[in-house]
Structure formats: C-alpha cells, structure tokens
Amino acid sequence: MNENLIQVLWVEDDPQITLTYPLEAAQYGIQLVPFSCWEDAEKALVSDFKRWAAIVLDAKCKYKHDSHDNAAVFLTQAIHAIDTICANHHRILPWYVLSGGSEEELNDLIIDSREEWDGDWKQKKYYSKTTDRDMLFHRIPYHARVSPEMQIRLVYYPDVFKAIKNAELDDDLEIYMEELLLPIHSINYSGKEYNDKMTKVRKCIELIFQSMAQHGLLPNKKQGQNLIMHDILVDKRGGINNTWCSMIIAGLDIKKGENIIIKSSRNILPNVLKDSFQRLIEISAANEHAENKGANEEQQKNSRQTSAFLEKIGNAPYLLRGMVMELCNIILWYANYLYEHDDEEINALNWEVLKS
C-alpha cells in the first residue's frame, strides 16, 4: 500500500483493465486496488474499513467467485452491502460506477443515494470507461478532501442540515454550522482556534431572526415582494438587536424608559429553550467585544466575561461545544415551529410596534 495515495477499493474482473487503469489513476494521487468479485472486496472493506477513501464498481462483475457476470445482481447486492457497512461505521464512503455499459442497462440499477456526494455529476448516473475516466479520477480526490464535511452533514447531524433546508434558512447558516460542528469531531483544532469561531454562533442566531422576520414572527416591513426586519430592530450599520428579538419571541415587551415601543403578546419558545437565545447572544457577544472594556463598572459586573473564563480554563473547547449543541436544538425547534405555523399574517399577531 502506498500511503501517499488515496486508497480506492475497486471491483473489476478484466485483467487487461486492472493492469492499465491503476497507472492512470496514480497520476491523480489514487491507488486503485482491484478485486475480481464483490465477495473478496467486501472482506477487504470490512477488515480494513478505515483504509478506504472511496469505492469504484464495474457494473458487469461477479458477486461471488462462482457467479456469472450480472449487472443487476452485482450492483444491487454490492450497493446494499456498502450502505449497511457504512451505517455500522457511522461514515459515508463515496462509491462510483465505472462501466462500459449503456445508460439503458444501468440507470435503473444505480440508486439515488450517490447524489449525496456526486449529485453535481449531471451527465449520467455512472462514469463511462471510454469517455469519463479522467473526470472520475479528478472527482475522487476532491470528494476525499471534503469527506470530513460530508460526514458532518450526512452522518453526525443530518437532521440539523435537513432542518436548515426545510426552513429555507440562509445558505450561510449551513456554512457556519459546518464550521462550528467540524472541529468537535477533529483533532486538528486547538481550543483557542475553536473558541475563535464563537462569533459564528451570533451570526447563526441573526440569520434565524432574519428568517423569523420574513415569516412574521418578528416585527417586519415590506420591501418589494419580501418581508424584512423592521427598522426598529436594526441599527444604522445594519446590525440586528439580538436581545430585543430574543425578548419578543419570549413574549416580553420592549421598552424605552417607561414607554413600551414593541408589544409582544405571545411566548413562542418551549420552556427548555426559554433562556437559550439570550444566553447564547450574551456569551458570544461578550467574547467578541473582549468584555467591553469601555463599559462601566455595573455593566462589567453583569457581563458574561466569556474570554476571561476561557483563559482560566486553558481555552478548553467545551463551552462552545455546548453552545453549538444548543444551537442545533434551536434549529430543529424552529424548523418544526415554522412547519406548524406557516401563516405570516397570523404569526404577525404576536407583536405590535407602538412607537418608532
């Protein structure tokens, strides 16, 4: 085994091809390791699962040593076995079909789960031996590089990323959540590097609040055909008053002095999340502003003093990890709430702007 090359388990029974294709693949940083039937390949997959970065299947191959070449039997059995083995290891292992067959023969045999990693390959469901080898050998290393992110999205937190899509939350929220979740499952980040990402918690919450305004759950105004956050919740620089937003969805009125400027008539938060938004806002904001050195003594006393706390515990990552898990709960709750309360006009009955 060449440890400098990406290890790819390859099921192919043509001896001429197994001599020539590995030489081509090596130029792309890939070591194709051939097996003449799925029975042998499966043993290698199970016994040394961590070795493999991808699987390539010839369509017309033998399932067992004494089987006949049969694409329907081979692909059906092999793909099912791959899915089962990967599920047992809680990991996605990209697989590809590299074949000399026709689309008419193969399309119905290749299941749509391949789109989870290869969905942007639109030409067909497989790669042609005669025309697409170069493309496949380019894509395998690319998918191998992004595989940790793929694990985060498809194995560890599929419900969270599905909820982000179902709620039609901003695409940036997906990116921020991936950046916050990935270090939890990686040893390649120091505590300080991870804690520096805390600002992304605030950004995620702001994107959720923007979505709430678009669906009538927070004060909004019309801009063309769209609803956007009401001016009263936005400062001159375009920043959102996260504290006020968190109070409104908790059913609390917003006051300036003795005057109520936003009347809130309903707490939409479940009790377990009653304090979550404000807690995450305060902790992340305190860390961002380095405990607000310009604040007075009373403000300093009431500050969460995040950065000072992190210094005392050696920048351990556990505070931020806990915040990110809490954020996952918020996203799941919000997507479900939005599914059950999708009428903007009814949602807007929860609040009233009394004074700008």
N, C-alpha and C positions, 0 to 999 in steps of 0.2 A: 504493500500500500504506500503510495506517495502522499504523505501528509500535507504537502503543499498544494495538492489538487483537490478540488471539490469532489467528494465521493458520491457517485451515482450508481445505484443498483439498476442493472439493465437486463431485461429479458428478451433474448434474441437467439434464434436457433440456426441462423445461416452462417456457416463457418467463414465464408468469404467476407461477409459484413463485419463479423466480430474481429477480424484481423485489421480491417481498414478504418472503420469509424472511430475507434479509440485514438488513433493517431490524429485524426481531425479534431476530436474533442479536446485533446491535450493542449492544442493551440489556444483554447479558450479557458484554460485552467481547470479542465474537467477530467476526472478519471472515470471512464465508463468501465464498470466491472460486469462482464457478461455471465448470464446463466441461461441454459438452454431450455428450461421449463420453469413454471411458477413454483412447483414443489421445492426445487432447490433454492430459488430466490427467496421464498418465504422463510425457509430455515435461516438464511443469512440475515434477513430483515429482523427476525425475532431475536436471534442470538447476539446481534451486534447493532441494535437499533440506533444508537447514538452516532454510529459511523456515517449514516447515510444522510445526504442533504436533499436528495430527490430520487425519483424512480422513473425509468423510461420503459415503456411496454411496446413491444411489437404486437400488432393485432393478431396476426395468424401465428400463434405459438402453441406449444403443448402445455396443458395444465399439469400433467404428471408425465413421468418418463415414458410410460406406455400408452399415452393418449395420442389421438390424432390431432393435427393442426385444425383448430376450430375457433374462429374469432369470437363467436357468440359465447361459447362455453368458457374460453380462456379469459376474455375481458370481464365478463360478468363475475366469475369466481375471483379473479385477481383483484379487481377494484373493491369488491365486498371485503375481501381479506385485508386489504390495505386500510380501509376505513375502520375495521374492527381493531386492528393492531395499533393504529394511531390513536384511537379513542382510549385504549388501555394505557397508552403512554402520555395521554393529555398533550398531544402535539400534532400539528398539521405537518404532513410530509408531502410536498407537491409531487404529483405524478402527471406524466405526459404520455400520449400515444404517438409513437413514431412508426409509420406504416407505409407500405407501398400499395395499400388497398384504396378503394374508391369511397367517396362520401356516401354513396348509396348503400354500400356494405356496412359502413362503420357508424354513421351518425346516430342511429337509434341505440347503439350499444354503449356509447360514451355518455355517462351521466353528467348532469349539470353541476355537480359539486366542484368540478375542475375550474369553474368560473370564479371560485373564491380566490384563487391565486392567478389564474390565467384568463380572466374574463375579458381583458383588453386585446386578446388574440382573436380577432373577429372573423378571420377568413374562413376558418372551419374549426371543427372540434378537435382535430388532430394535426400532426405535422407530417408532411409528405417526405418520404425518404429521398425523392428525386429533387424537390424544389425548396424544402423548408429546413434542411438540417442546419444551415448557417443561422437561421433565425432561432431555432430551438437552442443551439449551443450558446447563443447570446443571452437568451432569456433565463436559462438555468442559473448562471452565476448571479444575475440580477435578483431573482427570487430568493436565492440562498442568502444574499446580503440583507434583504428586507425581512427575512423569516422571523426574527425576534418580534418585529412589529406585527407580523401576521399572527403569531402566537397570542399576542395581547388581544387582538381584535377577534380572533376566531376560536380560541381555546379557553383563555382565562376569563375574559369579560365580554362574551358575545352578546349577553343580554343588555349590557350598558350601551354598546355601539349600535345595537338594533334599536334601542330606545331613542338614541340621538337621531337616527334616521326617521323613525316613526313620528317623532315630534317635529321633524323638519327643522331641527336646530342648525345654527350656522356651521358651515364646514370647519371653521377654525376650532370649534369646540371638540371635534373629533381629534384634531391635531394636538390640542392642548392636553386632552385626556390621555392620548397615547404617550406623550412626553412625560406625563406625571405617573403613569402606570408602569411604563417600561423599566425604570430603574428599580422598582420593587422586586423585579424578577431577574435582575442582572447584578453581577459583582463588579461591573466596570465603572461604577459611580462611587465617589466618596460622599460622605454625609454632607459636606459643605456644598459640593456640586449639586446634590439633590435638593437641599434646602434652598438653594438659589432659585429653584423653579417655583417657589411658593407663590410668586406673583401670578402664575398661571391659574391658581385657584380663584383669585379675584376675577381674572378675565373670563373664566368659565361662568362664574356667577353673573357677571354683567351680561353675557350672551343669553343666559336663561332669563334674566329680567327683560332684556330686549324682546325675546320671544313672548314673554308674558304680556308686554305692552301690545304686541302685534295681535294677540288673541283676546284682548280686552280685559285681562286680569290685572293690569296696572294702568294708571292714567295715560292716555294716548291722544294723538291728534291725527287728522288725515293729512297725508302727503301724496297727492295724486290718487292712485287707487289703493295705496297702502296705509296701514296704521303704523305710527312710530311713537317712541317715547314722548310724553308730554314735556314741554319746555321746563315746567316747574321742577322736574326731576333731573334736569340736565344743566351742568354749569357752562360757563362761557367757552371753556376749552372742549366741550363735548363729553366730559366725564359724567358718569351716572352717579346719582346719590344713592349708593347701595343701601345705606342704613335706612333711608326713608322707604325704599322699595321693600325691604325685608319687613318693615313695620306694617306697611299697607296690607301685604298678603297675610300677616298675622292678625289682622283685624284691628290695628291700632291707628288712632287719628294722628295726623301730622300737624304740629302746632308751631307757630312763630310767636313767641311771647305768650300771651293769653289767647291768641286767635287761632282757631282751627282753620288750616288752609286746605287740607285734604281730609275729608270724612271717609273713614273706612267702616263698612257695615258687616264684614264677614271675615272670619279667620278661615283660610282655605288649607292651612297646614295641619297634618296629623300631629298628635301630641308628641310622637317620638322625634319629629323634626322641628318642634316648636322653636327651639333656640339655634338650630343648625346654621341657618343663613347668617344671622348676625354674628355668631361665634366665628365662623369661617372668615367673614368680612373683617372682623376686628383683628384676628390673629394675623392674617395675610397683610393687612394694611399696616399694622404695627411693625412687621418685619420689613416691609417696603420702605417705610419712612424712618427706619433706624430709630424707632421710639420717639420720633417727632421732637427733636432736640430744641425746637423753638417753642414747645408747649410750656404752659405754666405749671406750677407745682401740682395743682389739683388734677390737671389733665395727665401729667406724668404718672401720678398715683393711680389713676383709673386705666392707664394703658395696659394692654396685654403683655408688654415688654417681651415680645417674641424673640428678638435677636439676642437679648441678654440671657434669656432662658436657654436658648440653643447653645450659646457659648458655655454655659455652666454644665451642660450635659455632653460636651465634646462634639457638638454638631451631629448628634445621633439623628437618624432619619425618621424616627418613629412618630414624632408629632405630625409631620407632613404626610406620612403614610396613612395615619388615622384620618386626617383631613380629607385625603383623596378617597378613602373608603366611604366617608360620609357624603362626599360629592357624588359618588356612584349611587348611593341611596336616593339622593335628591333627584338625580336624572331619571332614575326608574320611577320614582313617585310622580314626577312632573309629566313624563310621557303618558302614564296611566291616567293622571288627572285630566290632561288635555283630551285624551280619547273619550273620557266620560263627560267632559264639559267643553264642547266644541263650538258653542254658540257665542260669538263675540259680544252681541248685544246683551245677552243675559249675564255674561261674565262682567260686563261693564257696570252692572247694577251694584256691584260690590263696593264701589268707591264713588266719590263725588269731589271734584275740585271746586272749592268755595272761593278761593282768593289767590290770584297770581302774585 
